């Protein structure tokens, strides 16, 4: 028997239904994934990546994804034939680009200019955080492959290995330029997922506008070029939220798996990403209490468990370090949230509310006085994009009041 659910959608969109097969999985692959995952967890002791524990980790993730991935039986049987036909039919002579494709490529090229123009000169000089990161990168290139870097209150590993890759690929060595290249590329590759998100929730025109504004606006360019870890947050959040939203809209289990992969990977990037699991929980909560979830509520808890479990497998190395050194893992966050490093200048609740207010108005009013990553006492966006941002927030709220679409309030 098929469990079919109705879902009200805007005109012109496809209605996706759920059947009994959405609860199916491959138990043997799941068992193998769990065994490899436990073994990898033990092997990650010592705060070092090795060829052995990396292999075990990748195998655990691969078998877990295989255990729950859904595919058409025909695509499994005939994928070689399809690949062969696609290869034979491809030729540069027959390649045709539509005007829209050319427009998107041109827009993306414009954003490349903003990300990389005079990158060797802007910003011009390092400060202490950059120097400490380059010390970690130097140790990576010397063979110290840490899972978590304890220097400077502790930092996740993603940027260190990304910078090491930039130094090797572009022959820029242990330099400020290597750091800037890594974050600039991270900022650049955020943009296609912004385009896809806009296209998914509205149309391709909305996606194009979103990508262009995110590509040329002042604030995204600052955090992409400043060579600190800030840009790793949107770099890994953008694909996560795209696949999460697409999973809800298409009721696709595979999208929740992909969202879980980027959720877990993001936890290796920038410490504030540890808040993103709560954003995911909020998304599921908002979805469940709105009419768009009709016919899918009994499956949504399974989607949540699948997203979380996938991210847990990706998070395994850091989870092992957390178990072995919980104080070191949380020290950086505690220095920002408590008086562990220096006394708080006032009541914690008052500081929290003030910081929240400052974060809400920074885009169109004042981005603060931190000279490292901002021009002080000006909006985080320029006048035009700041106005559009503010108007957009108001319009989302008004549209939610009228239509009660969970996505509006989620954004």
Secondary structure, 3 states (H helix, E strand, C coil): CCCCCCCCCCCCCCCCCCCHHHHCCCHHHHHHHHHHHHHHHHHCCCCECCHHHHHHHHHHHHHHHHHHCCCCHHHHHHHHHHHHHHHHHCCCCCCCCCHHHHHHHHHHHHHHHHHHCCCCCCCCCCCHHHHHHHHHHHHHHCCCCECEECCCCCEECHHHHHHHHHHHHCCCCCCHHHHHHHHHHHHHCCHHHHHHHHHHHCCHHHHHHHHHHHHHCHHHHHHHHCCCCHHHHHHHHHHHHHHHHHHHHHCCHHHHHHHHHHHHHHCCCCHHHHHHHHHHHHHHHHHHCCHHHCCCHHHHHHHHHHHHHHHHHHHHHHHHHHHHCHHHHHHHHHHHHCCCCCCCCCCHHHHHHHHHHHHHHCCCCCCCCCCCCCCCCCCCCCHHHHHHHHHHHHHHHHHHHHHCCHHHHHC
